[in-house]
Amino acid sequence: MASNLKLFREEEVHNDWCPGCGDFGILSAIQMALADLAIPPHRVTMFSGIGCSGKTPHYIRTYGVHTLHGRVVPFATGAKLSNPELEIIAVGGDGDGYGIGAGHFLGAGRRNTDMAYIVYNNGVYGLTKGQASPTLKGGLKTKSLPQENINEGINPLAVALSAGYTWIGRAYAFDAKHLKEMIKMAVQHKGAALLDVLQPCPTYNNIHSKDWFAGEDLGTNNPRIYKLEATGYNGVVDNHQDDSEIAAKKGAAFIKMQEWGDKIPIGVFYQENRITFEEKLRKRLPSYAAAPLSKAVLNQGTKPTADVQPLLEQLRVL
């Protein structure tokens, strides 16, 4: 694994994250996961939005695309549909994905495109001085806020469950070993996978700090973070044709997703094998089944899925 790990480490780009940032743990876990999976770097494409997390592709030796704020999911989806042979990993912050990109976040679950979406969740917009993000609980006041957060926070796992994601997990940035295994499962899952990573921001979120997750304020030497797999919890749907089992597993997952406070679960909350968007396209479009867009050769027996020539004529300026 050590030799494979070198393939994914970018040594020539200076890293400018704050000291103690949870992003370092996520970066290391992604590199270790790719090394373990032994995927050739040229078959991996990483996409990011805007924010501290958006720099992640800069530090990993794969193809990388740094996109617009909140738009990482549509870019990643387009790449997967164009070339299904690629391993697509999208990364973004909670503000990027659950706020500005909320519509795209929902759409990815409905489509069930085969991709892994890793969200760095720290409750603040860290790159722009710590404004409250969509996941910060209502009534909390971090160091950058003049008053308590006036909005209620969303539960991204519950939203993902409702939207239709077929793999939903949570991990912790300072448990890199467990995080690595979670990333591997998300990448290997065939369908839309959401991995929400609790990522302490040491600069702007002084409430949900590394010490807070460790439970030091409780005085019980009992960390808040605990692993679902250690409790016997099983969120995997065994028979995806059984609607009653799906409903029962979703119900149990939804209840478990509400735990927050003195105890915070991490692990796989829900998993279901369901037909992906690419598989649906293959059934509907013969040309796509014969060759995806990245391999289609026009005028040699394949046809484009849309004729854009009329639009180009409308936009012609000369």
TATA-V477422 format. One record per helix or strand of 2 or more residues. SS is the DSSP state (@ for helix, = for strand). FROM is the first residue (numbers start at 1). LEN is the number of residues. If there is no record, write none. Layout:
# TATA-V477422
SS,FROM,LEN + SS,FROM,LEN
This chain:
# TATA-V477422
@,2,6 + @,23,15 + @,41,3 + =,44,5 + @,52,8 + =,63,4 + @,72,11 + =,87,7 + @,94,7 + @,102,10 + =,115,7 + =,124,2 + @,126,3 + =,131,2 + @,156,8 + =,167,6 + @,176,13 + =,192,7 + @,210,4 + @,216,3 + =,225,3 + @,228,4 + @,243,15 + =,264,8 + @,277,8 + @,286,5 + @,293,3 + @,309,7
